[in-house]
Amino acid sequence: MSNGKNHHMPENIPAEYTPISMWGYFGYELLFTIPFIGLIFLIVFAISAKNVNLKNFARSYFCYLIIVLIILAILIVLGAGAGVLGEFSTTNRITY
């Protein structure tokens, strides 16, 4: 009865809407984490991927990357501000 095909997916799905497998998502995520090269692939896939699922995944990963960079920048600014305030508070103390 079973011929080895996935019975949950219709066979008439256009190529641009075919789902990405779990290993496909894993592979793309590994590709996107490579410094510089991954960022180039991320931008290319987010802009011009033929598969809608791949394009949406690349866009969501790009948004995630931007959010992480913003949080990192805020933490760096807060850490630098705390360091400067800590430096002023230790150098301006009056010792008896």
PyMOL Python script that loads the backbone (N, CA, C, O; Angstrom):
from pymol import cmd

cmd.read_pdbstr("""\
ATOM      1  N   MET A   1       0.809  -1.183   0.000  1.00  0.00           N
ATOM      2  CA  MET A   1       0.000   0.000   0.000  1.00  0.00           C
ATOM      3  C   MET A   1       0.858   1.255   0.000  1.00  0.00           C
ATOM      4  O   MET A   1       0.524   2.233  -0.669  1.00  0.00           O
ATOM      5  N   SER A   2       1.960   1.238   0.744  1.00  0.00           N
ATOM      6  CA  SER A   2       2.841   2.402   0.797  1.00  0.00           C
ATOM      7  C   SER A   2       3.914   2.284  -0.272  1.00  0.00           C
ATOM      8  O   SER A   2       4.578   1.253  -0.382  1.00  0.00           O
ATOM      9  N   ASN A   3       4.082   3.335  -1.056  1.00  0.00           N
ATOM     10  CA  ASN A   3       5.089   3.320  -2.109  1.00  0.00           C
ATOM     11  C   ASN A   3       6.300   4.174  -1.749  1.00  0.00           C
ATOM     12  O   ASN A   3       7.083   4.523  -2.632  1.00  0.00           O
ATOM     13  N   GLY A   4       6.472   4.517  -0.477  1.00  0.00           N
ATOM     14  CA  GLY A   4       7.649   5.262  -0.039  1.00  0.00           C
ATOM     15  C   GLY A   4       7.508   6.770  -0.137  1.00  0.00           C
ATOM     16  O   GLY A   4       8.422   7.492   0.263  1.00  0.00           O
ATOM     17  N   LYS A   5       6.407   7.264  -0.650  1.00  0.00           N
ATOM     18  CA  LYS A   5       6.212   8.711  -0.778  1.00  0.00           C
ATOM     19  C   LYS A   5       5.536   9.250   0.465  1.00  0.00           C
ATOM     20  O   LYS A   5       4.859   8.518   1.187  1.00  0.00           O
ATOM     21  N   ASN A   6       5.724  10.521   0.706  1.00  0.00           N
ATOM     22  CA  ASN A   6       5.087  11.174   1.843  1.00  0.00           C
ATOM     23  C   ASN A   6       3.633  11.455   1.491  1.00  0.00           C
ATOM     24  O   ASN A   6       3.347  12.201   0.554  1.00  0.00           O
ATOM     25  N   HIS A   7       2.725  10.859   2.238  1.00  0.00           N
ATOM     26  CA  HIS A   7       1.304  11.018   1.926  1.00  0.00           C
ATOM     27  C   HIS A   7       0.721  12.311   2.478  1.00  0.00           C
ATOM     28  O   HIS A   7      -0.427  12.646   2.185  1.00  0.00           O
ATOM     29  N   HIS A   8       1.495  13.038   3.270  1.00  0.00           N
ATOM     30  CA  HIS A   8       1.000  14.286   3.853  1.00  0.00           C
ATOM     31  C   HIS A   8       1.187  15.477   2.919  1.00  0.00           C
ATOM     32  O   HIS A   8       0.564  16.521   3.115  1.00  0.00           O
ATOM     33  N   MET A   9       2.026  15.333   1.922  1.00  0.00           N
ATOM     34  CA  MET A   9       2.291  16.443   0.997  1.00  0.00           C
ATOM     35  C   MET A   9       1.622  16.181  -0.351  1.00  0.00           C
ATOM     36  O   MET A   9       1.808  15.119  -0.943  1.00  0.00           O
ATOM     37  N   PRO A  10       0.857  17.136  -0.824  1.00  0.00           N
ATOM     38  CA  PRO A  10       0.309  16.982  -2.181  1.00  0.00           C
ATOM     39  C   PRO A  10       1.436  17.035  -3.210  1.00  0.00           C
ATOM     40  O   PRO A  10       2.434  17.729  -3.015  1.00  0.00           O
ATOM     41  N   GLU A  11       1.271  16.313  -4.283  1.00  0.00           N
ATOM     42  CA  GLU A  11       2.321  16.245  -5.292  1.00  0.00           C
ATOM     43  C   GLU A  11       2.294  17.430  -6.252  1.00  0.00           C
ATOM     44  O   GLU A  11       3.221  17.584  -7.047  1.00  0.00           O
ATOM     45  N   ASN A  12       1.285  18.254  -6.206  1.00  0.00           N
ATOM     46  CA  ASN A  12       1.158  19.351  -7.159  1.00  0.00           C
ATOM     47  C   ASN A  12       1.571  20.692  -6.553  1.00  0.00           C
ATOM     48  O   ASN A  12       1.091  21.736  -6.994  1.00  0.00           O
ATOM     49  N   ILE A  13       2.455  20.682  -5.549  1.00  0.00           N
ATOM     50  CA  ILE A  13       2.929  21.929  -4.952  1.00  0.00           C
ATOM     51  C   ILE A  13       3.946  22.551  -5.909  1.00  0.00           C
ATOM     52  O   ILE A  13       4.866  21.870  -6.362  1.00  0.00           O
ATOM     53  N   PRO A  14       3.787  23.838  -6.217  1.00  0.00           N
ATOM     54  CA  PRO A  14       4.788  24.497  -7.070  1.00  0.00           C
ATOM     55  C   PRO A  14       6.161  24.510  -6.387  1.00  0.00           C
ATOM     56  O   PRO A  14       6.250  24.453  -5.160  1.00  0.00           O
ATOM     57  N   ALA A  15       7.203  24.583  -7.171  1.00  0.00           N
ATOM     58  CA  ALA A  15       8.573  24.516  -6.660  1.00  0.00           C
ATOM     59  C   ALA A  15       8.871  25.635  -5.663  1.00  0.00           C
ATOM     60  O   ALA A  15       9.624  25.432  -4.710  1.00  0.00           O
ATOM     61  N   GLU A  16       8.289  26.805  -5.876  1.00  0.00           N
ATOM     62  CA  GLU A  16       8.590  27.919  -4.970  1.00  0.00           C
ATOM     63  C   GLU A  16       7.916  27.774  -3.607  1.00  0.00           C
ATOM     64  O   GLU A  16       8.218  28.541  -2.692  1.00  0.00           O
ATOM     65  N   TYR A  17       7.005  26.804  -3.452  1.00  0.00           N
ATOM     66  CA  TYR A  17       6.320  26.593  -2.182  1.00  0.00           C
ATOM     67  C   TYR A  17       6.658  25.263  -1.528  1.00  0.00           C
ATOM     68  O   TYR A  17       6.050  24.912  -0.517  1.00  0.00           O
ATOM     69  N   THR A  18       7.603  24.517  -2.070  1.00  0.00           N
ATOM     70  CA  THR A  18       7.945  23.235  -1.464  1.00  0.00           C
ATOM     71  C   THR A  18       8.557  23.453  -0.088  1.00  0.00           C
ATOM     72  O   THR A  18       9.394  24.339   0.086  1.00  0.00           O
ATOM     73  N   PRO A  19       8.149  22.656   0.882  1.00  0.00           N
ATOM     74  CA  PRO A  19       8.672  22.830   2.241  1.00  0.00           C
ATOM     75  C   PRO A  19      10.155  22.473   2.327  1.00  0.00           C
ATOM     76  O   PRO A  19      10.672  21.684   1.535  1.00  0.00           O
ATOM     77  N   ILE A  20      10.817  23.071   3.304  1.00  0.00           N
ATOM     78  CA  ILE A  20      12.212  22.755   3.575  1.00  0.00           C
ATOM     79  C   ILE A  20      12.219  21.697   4.673  1.00  0.00           C
ATOM     80  O   ILE A  20      11.470  21.794   5.645  1.00  0.00           O
ATOM     81  N   SER A  21      13.060  20.697   4.512  1.00  0.00           N
ATOM     82  CA  SER A  21      13.128  19.643   5.515  1.00  0.00           C
ATOM     83  C   SER A  21      13.798  20.158   6.782  1.00  0.00           C
ATOM     84  O   SER A  21      14.387  21.239   6.795  1.00  0.00           O
ATOM     85  N   MET A  22      13.698  19.369   7.844  1.00  0.00           N
ATOM     86  CA  MET A  22      14.330  19.735   9.110  1.00  0.00           C
ATOM     87  C   MET A  22      15.845  19.841   8.925  1.00  0.00           C
ATOM     88  O   MET A  22      16.467  20.763   9.453  1.00  0.00           O
ATOM     89  N   TRP A  23      16.430  18.930   8.199  1.00  0.00           N
ATOM     90  CA  TRP A  23      17.873  18.980   7.947  1.00  0.00           C
ATOM     91  C   TRP A  23      18.231  20.155   7.050  1.00  0.00           C
ATOM     92  O   TRP A  23      19.338  20.688   7.129  1.00  0.00           O
ATOM     93  N   GLY A  24      17.300  20.557   6.201  1.00  0.00           N
ATOM     94  CA  GLY A  24      17.527  21.736   5.380  1.00  0.00           C
ATOM     95  C   GLY A  24      17.626  22.993   6.233  1.00  0.00           C
ATOM     96  O   GLY A  24      18.526  23.813   6.050  1.00  0.00           O
ATOM     97  N   TYR A  25      16.687  23.135   7.168  1.00  0.00           N
ATOM     98  CA  TYR A  25      16.743  24.272   8.090  1.00  0.00           C
ATOM     99  C   TYR A  25      18.040  24.252   8.903  1.00  0.00           C
ATOM    100  O   TYR A  25      18.677  25.288   9.095  1.00  0.00           O
ATOM    101  N   PHE A  26      18.420  23.071   9.376  1.00  0.00           N
ATOM    102  CA  PHE A  26      19.647  22.929  10.158  1.00  0.00           C
ATOM    103  C   PHE A  26      20.867  23.324   9.320  1.00  0.00           C
ATOM    104  O   PHE A  26      21.753  24.029   9.804  1.00  0.00           O
ATOM    105  N   GLY A  27      20.911  22.874   8.076  1.00  0.00           N
ATOM    106  CA  GLY A  27      22.029  23.212   7.195  1.00  0.00           C
ATOM    107  C   GLY A  27      22.096  24.699   6.874  1.00  0.00           C
ATOM    108  O   GLY A  27      23.174  25.294   6.874  1.00  0.00           O
ATOM    109  N   TYR A  28      20.942  25.295   6.603  1.00  0.00           N
ATOM    110  CA  TYR A  28      20.929  26.732   6.329  1.00  0.00           C
ATOM    111  C   TYR A  28      21.344  27.532   7.555  1.00  0.00           C
ATOM    112  O   TYR A  28      22.035  28.543   7.429  1.00  0.00           O
ATOM    113  N   GLU A  29      20.926  27.087   8.749  1.00  0.00           N
ATOM    114  CA  GLU A  29      21.323  27.794   9.961  1.00  0.00           C
ATOM    115  C   GLU A  29      22.830  27.696  10.172  1.00  0.00           C
ATOM    116  O   GLU A  29      23.466  28.673  10.569  1.00  0.00           O
ATOM    117  N   LEU A  30      23.402  26.529   9.910  1.00  0.00           N
ATOM    118  CA  LEU A  30      24.858  26.393   9.993  1.00  0.00           C
ATOM    119  C   LEU A  30      25.555  27.291   8.973  1.00  0.00           C
ATOM    120  O   LEU A  30      26.572  27.915   9.277  1.00  0.00           O
ATOM    121  N   LEU A  31      25.002  27.353   7.762  1.00  0.00           N
ATOM    122  CA  LEU A  31      25.579  28.205   6.719  1.00  0.00           C
ATOM    123  C   LEU A  31      25.534  29.671   7.133  1.00  0.00           C
ATOM    124  O   LEU A  31      26.497  30.405   6.908  1.00  0.00           O
ATOM    125  N   PHE A  32      24.435  30.102   7.731  1.00  0.00           N
ATOM    126  CA  PHE A  32      24.289  31.505   8.112  1.00  0.00           C
ATOM    127  C   PHE A  32      25.192  31.899   9.273  1.00  0.00           C
ATOM    128  O   PHE A  32      25.462  33.085   9.461  1.00  0.00           O
ATOM    129  N   THR A  33      25.665  30.935  10.052  1.00  0.00           N
ATOM    130  CA  THR A  33      26.523  31.263  11.187  1.00  0.00           C
ATOM    131  C   THR A  33      27.996  31.388  10.810  1.00  0.00           C
ATOM    132  O   THR A  33      28.805  31.774  11.654  1.00  0.00           O
ATOM    133  N   ILE A  34      28.367  31.077   9.579  1.00  0.00           N
ATOM    134  CA  ILE A  34      29.756  31.243   9.140  1.00  0.00           C
ATOM    135  C   ILE A  34      30.031  32.742   9.020  1.00  0.00           C
ATOM    136  O   ILE A  34      29.278  33.455   8.356  1.00  0.00           O
ATOM    137  N   PRO A  35      31.097  33.224   9.651  1.00  0.00           N
ATOM    138  CA  PRO A  35      31.374  34.671   9.593  1.00  0.00           C
ATOM    139  C   PRO A  35      31.577  35.156   8.149  1.00  0.00           C
ATOM    140  O   PRO A  35      32.203  34.469   7.342  1.00  0.00           O
ATOM    141  N   PHE A  36      31.058  36.314   7.842  1.00  0.00           N
ATOM    142  CA  PHE A  36      31.141  37.018   6.561  1.00  0.00           C
ATOM    143  C   PHE A  36      30.457  36.255   5.426  1.00  0.00           C
ATOM    144  O   PHE A  36      29.557  36.803   4.789  1.00  0.00           O
ATOM    145  N   ILE A  37      30.847  35.029   5.156  1.00  0.00           N
ATOM    146  CA  ILE A  37      30.250  34.248   4.067  1.00  0.00           C
ATOM    147  C   ILE A  37      28.782  33.978   4.376  1.00  0.00           C
ATOM    148  O   ILE A  37      27.926  34.091   3.498  1.00  0.00           O
ATOM    149  N   GLY A  38      28.495  33.623   5.619  1.00  0.00           N
ATOM    150  CA  GLY A  38      27.117  33.360   6.021  1.00  0.00           C
ATOM    151  C   GLY A  38      26.246  34.593   5.905  1.00  0.00           C
ATOM    152  O   GLY A  38      25.081  34.499   5.518  1.00  0.00           O
ATOM    153  N   LEU A  39      26.806  35.758   6.239  1.00  0.00           N
ATOM    154  CA  LEU A  39      26.051  37.001   6.120  1.00  0.00           C
ATOM    155  C   LEU A  39      25.732  37.304   4.652  1.00  0.00           C
ATOM    156  O   LEU A  39      24.637  37.766   4.331  1.00  0.00           O
ATOM    157  N   ILE A  40      26.685  37.043   3.780  1.00  0.00           N
ATOM    158  CA  ILE A  40      26.446  37.255   2.341  1.00  0.00           C
ATOM    159  C   ILE A  40      25.338  36.327   1.848  1.00  0.00           C
ATOM    160  O   ILE A  40      24.421  36.767   1.154  1.00  0.00           O
ATOM    161  N   PHE A  41      25.423  35.032   2.207  1.00  0.00           N
ATOM    162  CA  PHE A  41      24.375  34.088   1.813  1.00  0.00           C
ATOM    163  C   PHE A  41      23.027  34.477   2.416  1.00  0.00           C
ATOM    164  O   PHE A  41      21.992  34.358   1.760  1.00  0.00           O
ATOM    165  N   LEU A  42      23.041  34.938   3.658  1.00  0.00           N
ATOM    166  CA  LEU A  42      21.812  35.346   4.329  1.00  0.00           C
ATOM    167  C   LEU A  42      21.132  36.477   3.569  1.00  0.00           C
ATOM    168  O   LEU A  42      19.924  36.437   3.339  1.00  0.00           O
ATOM    169  N   ILE A  43      21.896  37.469   3.184  1.00  0.00           N
ATOM    170  CA  ILE A  43      21.328  38.605   2.443  1.00  0.00           C
ATOM    171  C   ILE A  43      20.834  38.172   1.070  1.00  0.00           C
ATOM    172  O   ILE A  43      19.764  38.594   0.631  1.00  0.00           O
ATOM    173  N   VAL A  44      21.612  37.330   0.389  1.00  0.00           N
ATOM    174  CA  VAL A  44      21.209  36.863  -0.948  1.00  0.00           C
ATOM    175  C   VAL A  44      19.921  36.047  -0.863  1.00  0.00           C
ATOM    176  O   VAL A  44      19.002  36.255  -1.655  1.00  0.00           O
ATOM    177  N   PHE A  45      19.850  35.116   0.097  1.00  0.00           N
ATOM    178  CA  PHE A  45      18.638  34.306   0.219  1.00  0.00           C
ATOM    179  C   PHE A  45      17.444  35.143   0.667  1.00  0.00           C
ATOM    180  O   PHE A  45      16.321  34.884   0.233  1.00  0.00           O
ATOM    181  N   ALA A  46      17.658  36.129   1.514  1.00  0.00           N
ATOM    182  CA  ALA A  46      16.553  36.970   1.983  1.00  0.00           C
ATOM    183  C   ALA A  46      15.991  37.826   0.854  1.00  0.00           C
ATOM    184  O   ALA A  46      14.811  38.174   0.867  1.00  0.00           O
ATOM    185  N   ILE A  47      16.818  38.162  -0.105  1.00  0.00           N
ATOM    186  CA  ILE A  47      16.374  39.032  -1.194  1.00  0.00           C
ATOM    187  C   ILE A  47      15.885  38.251  -2.404  1.00  0.00           C
ATOM    188  O   ILE A  47      14.849  38.585  -2.979  1.00  0.00           O
ATOM    189  N   SER A  48      16.622  37.211  -2.799  1.00  0.00           N
ATOM    190  CA  SER A  48      16.335  36.626  -4.108  1.00  0.00           C
ATOM    191  C   SER A  48      16.179  35.110  -4.132  1.00  0.00           C
ATOM    192  O   SER A  48      16.392  34.504  -5.182  1.00  0.00           O
ATOM    193  N   ALA A  49      15.819  34.477  -3.028  1.00  0.00           N
ATOM    194  CA  ALA A  49      15.601  33.032  -3.058  1.00  0.00           C
ATOM    195  C   ALA A  49      14.340  32.706  -3.842  1.00  0.00           C
ATOM    196  O   ALA A  49      13.343  33.421  -3.746  1.00  0.00           O
ATOM    197  N   LYS A  50      14.381  31.650  -4.603  1.00  0.00           N
ATOM    198  CA  LYS A  50      13.208  31.244  -5.391  1.00  0.00           C
ATOM    199  C   LYS A  50      12.147  30.603  -4.501  1.00  0.00           C
ATOM    200  O   LYS A  50      10.951  30.771  -4.736  1.00  0.00           O
ATOM    201  N   ASN A  51      12.588  29.866  -3.474  1.00  0.00           N
ATOM    202  CA  ASN A  51      11.664  29.193  -2.572  1.00  0.00           C
ATOM    203  C   ASN A  51      11.186  30.187  -1.515  1.00  0.00           C
ATOM    204  O   ASN A  51      11.999  30.820  -0.841  1.00  0.00           O
ATOM    205  N   VAL A  52       9.884  30.323  -1.374  1.00  0.00           N
ATOM    206  CA  VAL A  52       9.294  31.273  -0.438  1.00  0.00           C
ATOM    207  C   VAL A  52       9.657  30.905   1.001  1.00  0.00           C
ATOM    208  O   VAL A  52       9.906  31.784   1.826  1.00  0.00           O
ATOM    209  N   ASN A  53       9.687  29.609   1.298  1.00  0.00           N
ATOM    210  CA  ASN A  53      10.020  29.185   2.660  1.00  0.00           C
ATOM    211  C   ASN A  53      11.463  29.537   3.015  1.00  0.00           C
ATOM    212  O   ASN A  53      11.735  29.972   4.134  1.00  0.00           O
ATOM    213  N   LEU A  54      12.375  29.357   2.087  1.00  0.00           N
ATOM    214  CA  LEU A  54      13.773  29.713   2.318  1.00  0.00           C
ATOM    215  C   LEU A  54      13.929  31.227   2.455  1.00  0.00           C
ATOM    216  O   LEU A  54      14.686  31.702   3.302  1.00  0.00           O
ATOM    217  N   LYS A  55      13.219  31.974   1.632  1.00  0.00           N
ATOM    218  CA  LYS A  55      13.278  33.439   1.707  1.00  0.00           C
ATOM    219  C   LYS A  55      12.758  33.929   3.056  1.00  0.00           C
ATOM    220  O   LYS A  55      13.360  34.813   3.666  1.00  0.00           O
ATOM    221  N   ASN A  56      11.645  33.363   3.528  1.00  0.00           N
ATOM    222  CA  ASN A  56      11.097  33.765   4.822  1.00  0.00           C
ATOM    223  C   ASN A  56      12.002  33.352   5.969  1.00  0.00           C
ATOM    224  O   ASN A  56      12.146  34.099   6.937  1.00  0.00           O
ATOM    225  N   PHE A  57      12.618  32.174   5.881  1.00  0.00           N
ATOM    226  CA  PHE A  57      13.543  31.741   6.924  1.00  0.00           C
ATOM    227  C   PHE A  57      14.756  32.664   6.983  1.00  0.00           C
ATOM    228  O   PHE A  57      15.200  33.038   8.069  1.00  0.00           O
ATOM    229  N   ALA A  58      15.292  33.031   5.823  1.00  0.00           N
ATOM    230  CA  ALA A  58      16.441  33.937   5.792  1.00  0.00           C
ATOM    231  C   ALA A  58      16.069  35.309   6.350  1.00  0.00           C
ATOM    232  O   ALA A  58      16.859  35.921   7.069  1.00  0.00           O
ATOM    233  N   ARG A  59      14.888  35.788   6.027  1.00  0.00           N
ATOM    234  CA  ARG A  59      14.451  37.081   6.565  1.00  0.00           C
ATOM    235  C   ARG A  59      14.265  37.028   8.071  1.00  0.00           C
ATOM    236  O   ARG A  59      14.644  37.964   8.775  1.00  0.00           O
ATOM    237  N   SER A  60      13.685  35.945   8.573  1.00  0.00           N
ATOM    238  CA  SER A  60      13.503  35.834  10.021  1.00  0.00           C
ATOM    239  C   SER A  60      14.842  35.702  10.732  1.00  0.00           C
ATOM    240  O   SER A  60      15.014  36.250  11.820  1.00  0.00           O
ATOM    241  N   TYR A  61      15.796  34.985  10.138  1.00  0.00           N
ATOM    242  CA  TYR A  61      17.126  34.864  10.743  1.00  0.00           C
ATOM    243  C   TYR A  61      17.828  36.214  10.731  1.00  0.00           C
ATOM    244  O   TYR A  61      18.551  36.547  11.670  1.00  0.00           O
ATOM    245  N   PHE A  62      17.621  36.990   9.676  1.00  0.00           N
ATOM    246  CA  PHE A  62      18.210  38.331   9.585  1.00  0.00           C
ATOM    247  C   PHE A  62      17.627  39.242  10.665  1.00  0.00           C
ATOM    248  O   PHE A  62      18.361  40.007  11.292  1.00  0.00           O
ATOM    249  N   CYS A  63      16.309  39.165  10.888  1.00  0.00           N
ATOM    250  CA  CYS A  63      15.679  39.961  11.956  1.00  0.00           C
ATOM    251  C   CYS A  63      16.216  39.538  13.314  1.00  0.00           C
ATOM    252  O   CYS A  63      16.481  40.387  14.165  1.00  0.00           O
ATOM    253  N   TYR A  64      16.380  38.238  13.528  1.00  0.00           N
ATOM    254  CA  TYR A  64      16.957  37.732  14.769  1.00  0.00           C
ATOM    255  C   TYR A  64      18.363  38.282  14.972  1.00  0.00           C
ATOM    256  O   TYR A  64      18.718  38.692  16.076  1.00  0.00           O
ATOM    257  N   LEU A  65      19.161  38.291  13.911  1.00  0.00           N
ATOM    258  CA  LEU A  65      20.526  38.811  13.986  1.00  0.00           C
ATOM    259  C   LEU A  65      20.539  40.296  14.340  1.00  0.00           C
ATOM    260  O   LEU A  65      21.370  40.733  15.137  1.00  0.00           O
ATOM    261  N   ILE A  66      19.637  41.067  13.764  1.00  0.00           N
ATOM    262  CA  ILE A  66      19.564  42.502  14.060  1.00  0.00           C
ATOM    263  C   ILE A  66      19.166  42.720  15.528  1.00  0.00           C
ATOM    264  O   ILE A  66      19.731  43.583  16.199  1.00  0.00           O
ATOM    265  N   ILE A  67      18.199  41.944  16.022  1.00  0.00           N
ATOM    266  CA  ILE A  67      17.780  42.075  17.421  1.00  0.00           C
ATOM    267  C   ILE A  67      18.930  41.738  18.363  1.00  0.00           C
ATOM    268  O   ILE A  67      19.139  42.435  19.355  1.00  0.00           O
ATOM    269  N   VAL A  68      19.672  40.683  18.066  1.00  0.00           N
ATOM    270  CA  VAL A  68      20.819  40.308  18.903  1.00  0.00           C
ATOM    271  C   VAL A  68      21.873  41.408  18.889  1.00  0.00           C
ATOM    272  O   VAL A  68      22.445  41.722  19.932  1.00  0.00           O
ATOM    273  N   LEU A  69      22.138  41.997  17.730  1.00  0.00           N
ATOM    274  CA  LEU A  69      23.131  43.072  17.649  1.00  0.00           C
ATOM    275  C   LEU A  69      22.685  44.313  18.423  1.00  0.00           C
ATOM    276  O   LEU A  69      23.510  44.973  19.055  1.00  0.00           O
ATOM    277  N   ILE A  70      21.401  44.633  18.379  1.00  0.00           N
ATOM    278  CA  ILE A  70      20.893  45.783  19.139  1.00  0.00           C
ATOM    279  C   ILE A  70      21.027  45.533  20.639  1.00  0.00           C
ATOM    280  O   ILE A  70      21.462  46.414  21.381  1.00  0.00           O
ATOM    281  N   ILE A  71      20.653  44.332  21.088  1.00  0.00           N
ATOM    282  CA  ILE A  71      20.791  44.005  22.510  1.00  0.00           C
ATOM    283  C   ILE A  71      22.256  44.028  22.930  1.00  0.00           C
ATOM    284  O   ILE A  71      22.582  44.516  24.012  1.00  0.00           O
ATOM    285  N   LEU A  72      23.131  43.511  22.094  1.00  0.00           N
ATOM    286  CA  LEU A  72      24.563  43.527  22.392  1.00  0.00           C
ATOM    287  C   LEU A  72      25.091  44.953  22.483  1.00  0.00           C
ATOM    288  O   LEU A  72      25.885  45.263  23.372  1.00  0.00           O
ATOM    289  N   ALA A  73      24.658  45.830  21.568  1.00  0.00           N
ATOM    290  CA  ALA A  73      25.090  47.228  21.601  1.00  0.00           C
ATOM    291  C   ALA A  73      24.605  47.914  22.876  1.00  0.00           C
ATOM    292  O   ALA A  73      25.346  48.687  23.483  1.00  0.00           O
ATOM    293  N   ILE A  74      23.365  47.636  23.286  1.00  0.00           N
ATOM    294  CA  ILE A  74      22.839  48.227  24.518  1.00  0.00           C
ATOM    295  C   ILE A  74      23.648  47.753  25.718  1.00  0.00           C
ATOM    296  O   ILE A  74      23.984  48.548  26.596  1.00  0.00           O
ATOM    297  N   LEU A  75      23.962  46.461  25.759  1.00  0.00           N
ATOM    298  CA  LEU A  75      24.749  45.931  26.874  1.00  0.00           C
ATOM    299  C   LEU A  75      26.154  46.521  26.908  1.00  0.00           C
ATOM    300  O   LEU A  75      26.691  46.777  27.986  1.00  0.00           O
ATOM    301  N   ILE A  76      26.753  46.737  25.743  1.00  0.00           N
ATOM    302  CA  ILE A  76      28.088  47.342  25.690  1.00  0.00           C
ATOM    303  C   ILE A  76      28.041  48.778  26.185  1.00  0.00           C
ATOM    304  O   ILE A  76      28.907  49.204  26.949  1.00  0.00           O
ATOM    305  N   VAL A  77      27.028  49.528  25.750  1.00  0.00           N
ATOM    306  CA  VAL A  77      26.901  50.921  26.192  1.00  0.00           C
ATOM    307  C   VAL A  77      26.658  50.979  27.695  1.00  0.00           C
ATOM    308  O   VAL A  77      27.261  51.799  28.387  1.00  0.00           O
ATOM    309  N   LEU A  78      25.785  50.120  28.207  1.00  0.00           N
ATOM    310  CA  LEU A  78      25.533  50.099  29.647  1.00  0.00           C
ATOM    311  C   LEU A  78      26.776  49.673  30.427  1.00  0.00           C
ATOM    312  O   LEU A  78      27.055  50.214  31.497  1.00  0.00           O
ATOM    313  N   GLY A  79      27.510  48.721  29.902  1.00  0.00           N
ATOM    314  CA  GLY A  79      28.735  48.278  30.555  1.00  0.00           C
ATOM    315  C   GLY A  79      29.802  49.348  30.540  1.00  0.00           C
ATOM    316  O   GLY A  79      30.509  49.534  31.530  1.00  0.00           O
ATOM    317  N   ALA A  80      29.929  50.060  29.423  1.00  0.00           N
ATOM    318  CA  ALA A  80      30.905  51.144  29.340  1.00  0.00           C
ATOM    319  C   ALA A  80      30.501  52.285  30.266  1.00  0.00           C
ATOM    320  O   ALA A  80      31.354  52.892  30.913  1.00  0.00           O
ATOM    321  N   GLY A  81      29.204  52.582  30.333  1.00  0.00           N
ATOM    322  CA  GLY A  81      28.729  53.634  31.226  1.00  0.00           C
ATOM    323  C   GLY A  81      28.960  53.267  32.680  1.00  0.00           C
ATOM    324  O   GLY A  81      29.341  54.113  33.488  1.00  0.00           O
ATOM    325  N   ALA A  82      28.729  52.004  33.011  1.00  0.00           N
ATOM    326  CA  ALA A  82      28.969  51.570  34.389  1.00  0.00           C
ATOM    327  C   ALA A  82      30.456  51.623  34.713  1.00  0.00           C
ATOM    328  O   ALA A  82      30.836  51.947  35.838  1.00  0.00           O
ATOM    329  N   GLY A  83      31.293  51.308  33.739  1.00  0.00           N
ATOM    330  CA  GLY A  83      32.740  51.379  33.961  1.00  0.00           C
ATOM    331  C   GLY A  83      33.209  52.805  34.169  1.00  0.00           C
ATOM    332  O   GLY A  83      34.050  53.062  35.030  1.00  0.00           O
ATOM    333  N   VAL A  84      32.676  53.735  33.392  1.00  0.00           N
ATOM    334  CA  VAL A  84      33.053  55.147  33.540  1.00  0.00           C
ATOM    335  C   VAL A  84      32.570  55.675  34.880  1.00  0.00           C
ATOM    336  O   VAL A  84      33.314  56.367  35.576  1.00  0.00           O
ATOM    337  N   LEU A  85      31.335  55.360  35.252  1.00  0.00           N
ATOM    338  CA  LEU A  85      30.812  55.814  36.546  1.00  0.00           C
ATOM    339  C   LEU A  85      31.600  55.196  37.695  1.00  0.00           C
ATOM    340  O   LEU A  85      31.859  55.856  38.701  1.00  0.00           O
ATOM    341  N   GLY A  86      31.972  53.952  37.549  1.00  0.00           N
ATOM    342  CA  GLY A  86      32.763  53.311  38.582  1.00  0.00           C
ATOM    343  C   GLY A  86      34.137  53.934  38.716  1.00  0.00           C
ATOM    344  O   GLY A  86      34.672  54.039  39.820  1.00  0.00           O
ATOM    345  N   GLU A  87      34.706  54.345  37.603  1.00  0.00           N
ATOM    346  CA  GLU A  87      36.027  55.001  37.622  1.00  0.00           C
ATOM    347  C   GLU A  87      35.943  56.351  38.310  1.00  0.00           C
ATOM    348  O   GLU A  87      36.817  56.696  39.105  1.00  0.00           O
ATOM    349  N   PHE A  88      34.898  57.122  38.014  1.00  0.00           N
ATOM    350  CA  PHE A  88      34.754  58.430  38.661  1.00  0.00           C
ATOM    351  C   PHE A  88      34.487  58.295  40.162  1.00  0.00           C
ATOM    352  O   PHE A  88      34.968  59.099  40.959  1.00  0.00           O
ATOM    353  N   SER A  89      33.735  57.296  40.529  1.00  0.00           N
ATOM    354  CA  SER A  89      33.396  57.163  41.941  1.00  0.00           C
ATOM    355  C   SER A  89      34.599  56.713  42.770  1.00  0.00           C
ATOM    356  O   SER A  89      34.659  57.011  43.963  1.00  0.00           O
ATOM    357  N   THR A  90      35.542  56.015  42.180  1.00  0.00           N
ATOM    358  CA  THR A  90      36.713  55.582  42.947  1.00  0.00           C
ATOM    359  C   THR A  90      37.816  56.627  42.959  1.00  0.00           C
ATOM    360  O   THR A  90      38.600  56.669  43.907  1.00  0.00           O
ATOM    361  N   THR A  91      37.904  57.466  41.946  1.00  0.00           N
ATOM    362  CA  THR A  91      38.984  58.467  41.899  1.00  0.00           C
ATOM    363  C   THR A  91      38.633  59.745  42.635  1.00  0.00           C
ATOM    364  O   THR A  91      39.536  60.485  43.026  1.00  0.00           O
ATOM    365  N   ASN A  92      37.369  60.029  42.837  1.00  0.00           N
ATOM    366  CA  ASN A  92      36.974  61.294  43.475  1.00  0.00           C
ATOM    367  C   ASN A  92      36.633  61.137  44.947  1.00  0.00           C
ATOM    368  O   ASN A  92      36.048  62.039  45.546  1.00  0.00           O
ATOM    369  N   ARG A  93      36.985  60.022  45.527  1.00  0.00           N
ATOM    370  CA  ARG A  93      36.694  59.833  46.940  1.00  0.00           C
ATOM    371  C   ARG A  93      37.701  60.604  47.798  1.00  0.00           C
ATOM    372  O   ARG A  93      38.883  60.711  47.469  1.00  0.00           O
ATOM    373  N   ILE A  94      37.209  61.113  48.858  1.00  0.00           N
ATOM    374  CA  ILE A  94      38.071  61.805  49.828  1.00  0.00           C
ATOM    375  C   ILE A  94      38.444  60.785  50.902  1.00  0.00           C
ATOM    376  O   ILE A  94      37.576  60.223  51.572  1.00  0.00           O
ATOM    377  N   THR A  95      39.725  60.560  51.052  1.00  0.00           N
ATOM    378  CA  THR A  95      40.183  59.600  52.055  1.00  0.00           C
ATOM    379  C   THR A  95      40.836  60.375  53.194  1.00  0.00           C
ATOM    380  O   THR A  95      41.561  61.343  52.965  1.00  0.00           O
ATOM    381  N   TYR A  96      40.581  59.954  54.377  1.00  0.00           N
ATOM    382  CA  TYR A  96      41.130  60.623  55.571  1.00  0.00           C
ATOM    383  C   TYR A  96      42.201  59.791  56.193  1.00  0.00           C
ATOM    384  O   TYR A  96      42.780  60.186  57.204  1.00  0.00           O
TER     385      TYR A  96
END
""", "prot")
cmd.dss("prot")
cmd.show_as("cartoon", "prot")
cmd.util.cbc("prot")
cmd.orient("prot")
